[in-house]
Amino acid sequence: MTTEEKIFNAARIVFQRKGFSGARMQEIADEAGINKAMLHYCFKSKELLFKAVFMNAFSQLAPQINEIFNSQDSVFDKITKFTHSYISFVILNPYLPQFIIQEMNNNPEFVMSFMSNENRPNPAVLISQIETEIAEGIIKPINPKQLLLDIFSMTVFPFAAQVMLKGMIQISDSEFNEMMEERKTTISEQIINSIKK
């Protein structure tokens, strides 16, 4: 394992445990088994490290999502595969949704930079397919972008607002994760049942 891989793995663990604001560079260095000087040599600040970890994770997720969007599967199968893939990914990288929201507020240029990346998830094929399946009478008439908004909202929101949700419905971390596992199926079933003609 390279030094960078050790740093990324350690940073993921510490960011997941402490969040961005609570994480300390010394703690990340200790977790990686390197000294703090080496960590600062590779990454000048905690923010730069977090962004590098984020982009590394995003580069793993985007191809999965695009593979689903661009496949020959039906819209219903794509919805099911997307919810499974996205929720599985975020369970392994739970700090990402909160970081994106934080960065959208504090550093919108960074968020726009990765959303303008040519490798970002691109739903153009899926949108066209939704329109086709509406015309074929498979799906009820619906604005395809509204459908995508529903899918993204139902999968992303619980992770982005998990602290509030855990407190509001009085559930533990393990119960939250169990509910997210259940949502892989319940979200796709709810959406498919609502749009199926």
Phi, psi and chi 1 to 4 in degrees:
 res  aa     phi    psi   chi1   chi2   chi3   chi4
   1 MET       -  130.9 -172.7 -178.5  -69.3      -
   2 THR   -73.6  165.5   66.4      -      -      -
   3 THR   -60.4  -40.4  -60.1      -      -      -
   4 GLU   -63.3  -41.2 -173.3  173.6   80.0      -
   5 GLU   -64.0  -40.2  -72.3  170.9  -24.3      -
   6 LYS   -61.8  -42.7  -71.7  178.6 -177.3  176.5
   7 ILE   -64.5  -45.7  -68.4  170.7      -      -
   8 PHE   -60.3  -46.0  -84.0   10.3      -      -
   9 ASN   -62.7  -43.9  -72.8  -21.6      -      -
  10 ALA   -65.0  -43.4      -      -      -      -
  11 ALA   -62.8  -42.4      -      -      -      -
  12 ARG   -58.1  -44.2  -88.2 -167.4  -70.8  -93.0
  13 ILE   -63.4  -47.0  -69.3  167.5      -      -
  14 VAL   -70.6  -43.0  174.5      -      -      -
  15 PHE   -63.2  -37.4  -73.0  136.5      -      -
  16 GLN   -66.6  -38.2 -176.1  171.1  -28.4      -
  17 ARG   -77.8  -39.7 -169.4  164.0   55.7 -140.4
  18 LYS  -112.9  -13.1  -62.4  -72.4 -174.6   72.1
  19 GLY    76.8  170.5      -      -      -      -
  20 PHE   -62.9  -48.7  175.6   73.9      -      -
  21 SER   -68.3  -32.7   59.7      -      -      -
  22 GLY   -84.6  -16.4      -      -      -      -
  23 ALA   -73.4  144.4      -      -      -      -
  24 ARG  -122.3  142.6  -62.1  -71.9  173.4  -95.6
  25 MET   -59.4  -37.0  -68.1  -68.4  -90.1      -
  26 GLN   -62.5  -41.0 -177.3   63.2   60.1      -
  27 GLU   -64.7  -39.0 -171.7  176.2    0.9      -
  28 ILE   -66.7  -42.5  -66.4  168.9      -      -
  29 ALA   -60.4  -44.4      -      -      -      -
  30 ASP   -61.9  -43.3  -67.7  -16.8      -      -
  31 GLU   -63.4  -35.2 -174.1   74.4   38.4      -
  32 ALA   -81.2  -12.6      -      -      -      -
  33 GLY    74.7   29.8      -      -      -      -
  34 ILE  -127.6  168.5   61.7  173.3      -      -
  35 ASN   -85.9  161.9   60.7   47.4      -      -
  36 LYS   -64.1  -32.2 -168.4  174.8  176.3 -178.0
  37 ALA   -62.5  -40.3      -      -      -      -
  38 MET   -65.9  -40.1  173.0   59.9   77.2      -
  39 LEU   -62.6  -44.6  178.1   58.1      -      -
  40 HIS   -68.6  -26.7  -83.9  -74.2      -      -
  41 TYR   -66.6  -40.9  175.4   76.8      -      -
  42 CYS   -78.0  -38.8  -64.5      -      -      -
  43 PHE  -137.8  115.9  -63.3   96.3      -      -
  44 LYS   -67.1  -25.7  -57.8  -70.4 -172.8 -123.2
  45 SER  -147.9  163.9   69.8      -      -      -
  46 LYS   -63.3  -37.8 -177.3  172.6   68.1  169.1
  47 GLU   -63.8  -43.4 -175.9  178.0   44.7      -
  48 LEU   -64.6  -37.7  -71.6  175.1      -      -
  49 LEU   -65.4  -44.9  173.1   56.2      -      -
  50 PHE   -60.6  -43.7 -156.6  119.3      -      -
  51 LYS   -63.8  -38.4  -72.1  179.0 -179.9  178.0
  52 ALA   -66.1  -41.3      -      -      -      -
  53 VAL   -64.4  -42.6  170.0      -      -      -
  54 PHE   -61.1  -49.3  170.6   79.8      -      -
  55 MET   -64.0  -34.8  -68.8  -54.4  -67.4      -
  56 ASN   -62.6  -46.1  179.2  -98.2      -      -
  57 ALA   -66.8  -43.7      -      -      -      -
  58 PHE   -61.0  -37.0 -176.9   75.5      -      -
  59 SER   -68.5  -20.0   70.0      -      -      -
  60 GLN   -84.5  -35.8  -64.5  169.8   40.5      -
  61 LEU   -76.0  -44.9  175.9   63.3      -      -
  62 ALA   -54.8  -45.7      -      -      -      -
  63 PRO   -63.1  -35.8  -22.2   33.4      -      -
  64 GLN   -61.9  -45.8  -67.8  177.7   36.5      -
  65 ILE   -66.0  -43.6  -59.6  -55.9      -      -
  66 ASN   -64.8  -35.1  -82.4  -34.1      -      -
  67 GLU   -61.7  -40.7 -174.0  175.6  -19.6      -
  68 ILE   -66.7  -50.2  -66.4  167.2      -      -
  69 PHE   -57.6  -39.4  -74.5  167.8      -      -
  70 ASN   -95.4    1.5  -62.5  -35.8      -      -
  71 SER   -71.9  173.6   75.3      -      -      -
  72 GLN   -88.5    4.5  -62.9  -60.6  -50.5      -
  73 ASP   -65.6  161.1  -67.1  -29.9      -      -
  74 SER   -69.3  163.9   69.1      -      -      -
  75 VAL   -59.1  -41.3  170.0      -      -      -
  76 PHE   -61.3  -43.2  -63.6  156.8      -      -
  77 ASP   -66.4  -36.2  -74.9  -17.7      -      -
  78 LYS   -66.3  -39.6  -72.2 -178.1  179.7 -176.7
  79 ILE   -61.2  -46.3  -68.4  169.8      -      -
  80 THR   -61.6  -46.5  -59.3      -      -      -
  81 LYS   -67.2  -37.2  -71.6 -179.8  179.2  179.3
  82 PHE   -63.8  -48.7  174.2   83.0      -      -
  83 THR   -62.2  -40.6   57.3      -      -      -
  84 HIS   -63.8  -47.5  -84.7   70.9      -      -
  85 SER   -66.1  -48.5 -178.8      -      -      -
  86 TYR   -65.3  -47.8  179.6   84.1      -      -
  87 ILE   -64.5  -40.7  -68.5  173.8      -      -
  88 SER   -59.3  -42.8  -64.9      -      -      -
  89 PHE   -64.3  -45.7  179.5   81.9      -      -
  90 VAL   -72.9  -28.9 -179.4      -      -      -
  91 ILE   -60.4  -35.6  -75.5  173.0      -      -
  92 LEU   -80.9  -20.4  -65.1  174.8      -      -
  93 ASN  -131.9   61.0  -59.5  -82.7      -      -
  94 PRO   -67.7  -15.0   24.8  -33.8      -      -
  95 TYR   -78.4  -16.3   54.8   86.2      -      -
  96 LEU   -65.1  -49.6  -72.0  178.9      -      -
  97 PRO   -59.3  -41.5  -25.8   36.0      -      -
  98 GLN   -66.1  -37.1  -67.3  171.6  -11.8      -
  99 PHE   -64.8  -41.3  172.9   66.6      -      -
 100 ILE   -61.8  -44.4  -67.7  171.7      -      -
 101 ILE   -62.9  -43.7  -70.0  170.9      -      -
 102 GLN   -60.0  -44.9  173.3 -174.5  -52.4      -
 103 GLU   -70.1  -33.6  -72.8  -61.2  -66.9      -
 104 MET   -61.3  -34.3  -79.3 -167.5  -63.3      -
 105 ASN   -80.4  -40.8  -68.4  -34.3      -      -
 106 ASN   -95.9  -29.2  -61.7  -26.3      -      -
 107 ASN  -147.2   65.2 -171.7    4.5      -      -
 108 PRO   -60.2  -24.0   17.8  -28.5      -      -
 109 GLU   -63.2  -37.9  -64.4   81.2   12.7      -
 110 PHE   -64.5  -45.0  170.3   68.5      -      -
 111 VAL   -63.1  -43.1  176.2      -      -      -
 112 MET   -66.2  -30.5  -67.7  -50.4  -64.4      -
 113 SER   -66.6  -41.3   70.5      -      -      -
 114 PHE   -80.4  -24.0   77.2   75.8      -      -
 115 MET   -77.0  -16.8  -72.8  -47.1  -64.1      -
 116 SER   -95.6   -2.4   61.2      -      -      -
 117 ASN   -62.7  139.1 -173.9  -60.2      -      -
 118 GLU   -64.9  -19.5   63.0 -179.6   21.6      -
 119 ASN   -92.7    6.6  -64.3  -40.3      -      -
 120 ARG   -64.8  159.5   75.9 -169.4 -173.0  -75.1
 121 PRO   -58.4  127.9  -26.9   35.6      -      -
 122 ASN  -123.7  109.1 -174.6  -12.7      -      -
 123 PRO   -87.2   13.9   33.3  -35.1      -      -
 124 ALA   -56.3  -44.5      -      -      -      -
 125 VAL   -64.7  -42.1  170.4      -      -      -
 126 LEU   -63.8  -42.6  177.9   56.1      -      -
 127 ILE   -60.3  -44.5  -72.1  171.0      -      -
 128 SER   -62.7  -40.0  176.0      -      -      -
 129 GLN   -66.9  -38.6 -176.0 -179.5    2.2      -
 130 ILE   -60.5  -44.6  -67.7  166.8      -      -
 131 GLU   -61.0  -40.3  -68.7  168.8  -16.7      -
 132 THR   -64.9  -44.7  -61.2      -      -      -
 133 GLU   -70.7  -26.0  -67.3 -164.3   15.6      -
 134 ILE   -66.6  -46.9  -71.0  169.7      -      -
 135 ALA   -62.8  -31.3      -      -      -      -
 136 GLU   -83.8   -3.3  -68.2  172.1   -9.0      -
 137 GLY    80.8   15.8      -      -      -      -
 138 ILE   -83.6  -37.6  -61.4  168.5      -      -
 139 ILE  -117.8  143.7  -64.2  173.6      -      -
 140 LYS   -61.7  152.1  -67.1  175.8 -176.8  174.9
 141 PRO   -58.9  123.7  -25.1   34.5      -      -
 142 ILE  -155.2  148.6 -174.8  174.3      -      -
 143 ASN   -69.7  117.5 -179.6  -27.1      -      -
 144 PRO   -54.8  -35.2  -26.2   35.2      -      -
 145 LYS   -71.5  -31.3  -68.0 -178.8 -179.8  178.5
 146 GLN   -65.9  -39.4  -71.6  -76.3    4.5      -
 147 LEU   -62.7  -45.3  175.8   56.6      -      -
 148 LEU   -61.5  -40.7  -71.0  179.5      -      -
 149 LEU   -61.1  -41.2 -172.5   56.6      -      -
 150 ASP   -61.2  -46.7  -72.3  -17.2      -      -
 151 ILE   -62.1  -49.3  -63.8  166.7      -      -
 152 PHE   -63.0  -44.2  -66.6  141.7      -      -
 153 SER   -61.9  -45.3  -60.4      -      -      -
 154 MET   -69.4  -27.4  -68.1  175.5   76.0      -
 155 THR   -89.1  -36.9   50.3      -      -      -
 156 VAL   -82.9  -42.9  173.4      -      -      -
 157 PHE   -54.0  -47.5  178.2   76.7      -      -
 158 PRO   -57.8  -34.4  -25.1   35.2      -      -
 159 PHE   -74.7  -40.2  -68.0  100.7      -      -
 160 ALA   -67.2  -30.7      -      -      -      -
 161 ALA  -115.7   28.3      -      -      -      -
 162 GLN   -64.0  -34.6   64.6  177.8  -70.3      -
 163 VAL   -62.1  -46.5  173.4      -      -      -
 164 MET   -62.9  -44.9  179.5 -171.3   73.5      -
 165 LEU   -65.4  -41.5  -69.5  175.0      -      -
 166 LYS   -60.4  -40.4  -73.3  173.9 -171.7  172.6
 167 GLY   -71.9  -38.5      -      -      -      -
 168 MET   -70.5  -43.6 -172.6  166.0   55.5      -
 169 ILE  -102.8    9.8   59.0  178.3      -      -
 170 GLN    54.4   63.8  -63.7  -65.8  -66.5      -
 171 ILE  -127.0  152.5   55.0  171.3      -      -
 172 SER   -83.9  173.0   65.0      -      -      -
 173 ASP   -58.6  -43.4  -70.5  -12.5      -      -
 174 SER   -67.3  -38.1   60.7      -      -      -
 175 GLU   -66.2  -38.7  -73.0  173.2  -46.6      -
 176 PHE   -60.2  -46.6  176.7   82.7      -      -
 177 ASN   -63.4  -38.0  -74.0  -23.3      -      -
 178 GLU   -62.3  -43.0  -74.5  172.7   17.0      -
 179 MET   -63.9  -38.0  -70.9 -176.6   73.7      -
 180 MET   -66.6  -37.6  -66.0  -53.2  100.8      -
 181 GLU   -61.1  -42.5  -73.4  -70.2  -17.5      -
 182 GLU   -63.3  -35.7  -70.1  172.1    9.8      -
 183 ARG   -67.5  -19.8  -75.0 -178.4   72.1   77.0
 184 LYS   -55.5  -36.0  -69.8  179.0 -176.2  178.5
 185 THR   -94.9  -44.0  -56.4      -      -      -
 186 THR   -65.6  -38.0   58.9      -      -      -
 187 ILE   -63.0  -50.7  -69.2  171.2      -      -
 188 SER   -62.7  -40.3   55.1      -      -      -
 189 GLU   -63.1  -44.5  -73.5  177.6  -11.1      -
 190 GLN   -61.9  -46.2  -73.8  174.5   20.9      -
 191 ILE   -67.6  -45.9  -68.7  174.9      -      -
 192 ILE   -61.3  -44.6  -69.9  167.4      -      -
 193 ASN   -63.5  -30.7  -70.8  -25.7      -      -
 194 SER   -78.0  -23.8   72.8      -      -      -
 195 ILE  -108.8  -11.0   65.0  172.3      -      -
 196 LYS   -68.3  133.7 -172.0 -175.2  -67.6 -177.4
 197 LYS   -83.4      - -160.7  156.7 -174.9 -179.6
